């Protein structure tokens, strides 16, 4: 982590911006930006934010090896395009001493929005698995809150709650 901008002190604010260019022999040039910001309110309180684009070409059989063991036929309905998504997130962490023991509280919020996604459809037809490009919306929102309390040397008590809202369009209907 190398701060690019740090008013007053590198201990307060760090900003890391990145730009990647990839060339694929079938799909051409991809420009992939990324931005990470970290701000330390004090030595025990930090907020981290990041955003960027992600692109990958799906390897449908390697990523879904289980479909080869089923009796379903595999149907690739169209030329599959690279998966393309934008994501952003924020994390807040506070460390403190409570009853003479270490306590850490953390909250994460992350979101991903797909421009394209390779859909693995096992629901439309029970005799086959369909692979096709996203036609509609697809997104993922995630919330995580955790509390970690060091009750004894090398022994922690951890409470956490996680909520995921993941939805994709199948056959024209946005579904969880």
N, C-alpha and C positions, 0 to 999 in steps of 0.2 A: 504494500500500500504506500504509494508515494503521492503526497499532496501536491497539486499544481498551484493552487491558490491558498494562501494561508494568511489572512490579515491578523496582525498582532502576534500570533504564535501558531506553529504547526500543531500544537496540542489542542487547539480549539476547532479548526475547520480544515478539512481535507476534501479536495475535489479531484476526481480522476475521470477524465474523458477519454474515450477510445473510439477509434474508427477502423474497421477491418474491411478489406475488400477481398472477396473470393471469386474466382472464376471457375465455373463448372462447364465441362465440355458439352453438355446437353442443354443447360439452362442459362448459360451466359454469366454475366457479372452480377454479383450481389454486394451491396454496400450495407454494412452492419454496424450501426452506432451503439454506444454504451456509455452510460454516465453513472458514477457512484459518488455520493456525497456523505461525509461523516462529520458530525458535529458533537464535540464533547462539551457538555454544559459544565461539568467538573470532572474530577478523576473517577467518579463513580456513576456518572450519568451520561449516556451516549444515545444519539439517534443516528441511524444509518438509512439512507434512501438510495435506491438504484432503479434504473430504467434502461430499456434497450430492446433491440430486435434480435430474434433468433430464427435461424433458417437451417433446415436439415432435409436431406433426401431420405425418405422412408425406405427401410429395408424390410418389406412387409413379411417375408417368410422368416427371416432371422429374428424379427421382433415378435412374431406370433407363431412360434414353432409348434405350439399345441394344436393348431388347426390341421397340421399334417397327420396327427394321430387320430383325428376324428374321421367319421365316415362322410363328412360333408365335402362337396366339391368346392373348389376355389374359383371365384369368378371376379376377375379384374375388369370392371365395366368400362374403363376409359384409361387414357394415358395419364399416369399419376404425376402430379406436379409436386415440387418441393413444399414441405410444410413451412409456413411463414407466420410468425407471431410477434406481437409486441407485449412486453411485460414490464411491470413496475411493482415496487414494494417499499415498505418502510418497516423498520425495527426500532423499538425503544427498549433500552435495558437500563435498569437501576440496580446497583449493588449497594448493600448497607450492612451494618452490624445490628442484629436484633438479639437481645438477651445474651450478649457476648458471643454470638455465633454469626457466621456469614449467611446472608440472605441475598438472593438474586431474583428480581422480577423482570420478566421480558414479555413484550407484546409484538407480534408480527402480523402485518397485513400485506398480502401479495395478490396480484391480479395478472392474468394472461388473456389476451384477445387474439384469436386466430384469424388471419386473413385467408389462409388455406390450411387444411389439415387432411391427411389421408384417413378416411373413415373406414373402420373395420366393423361391418354390419353383420351381426349374427342373428338379428331379430326378425328381419323382413321375411326371410325364407329359412325354415328349419333344416332344409336339405343342403344349403350352401352358405358359404361365407363370402360376402360381397366386399370388395375394396373399391372405393371411389373417392374423388375429391369432394371437399366440403361444398355444399350448396345451401348456404344460409349462415347462421351464426354458430360460433363455438367459443366458450370462455371458461375460465376457471378463476374462482375467487377463494382465498384461503385466509383464515384467521386462526392464530395460535396465541394463547396466553399461558405462561408457565411461572411457577414460583418454586425455587429450589432453596432448601434450608439445610445447612450443614449441621446435623444434630450431634455428630461425633466424628472423630478423626476417620476419614475415608468412608463415612456413612452419611448419605444425603436423603432427605425426604423431598420428593418431587410431586407437585400437583400440576396438572396441565389440562387444558381444554383446547380442542381443535375442531374447527368447523370448515368444511369444504362445500362450496357450491360449484359444481361442475356440470355444464350443460352443452350439448351438441345437437345439431340438426340432423335428424334421420328421416329420410323420405318426406321432407317438407315440414316436419314437426320438431320443435326444440324440446329436447328431453334431457332428464337428469341421467 
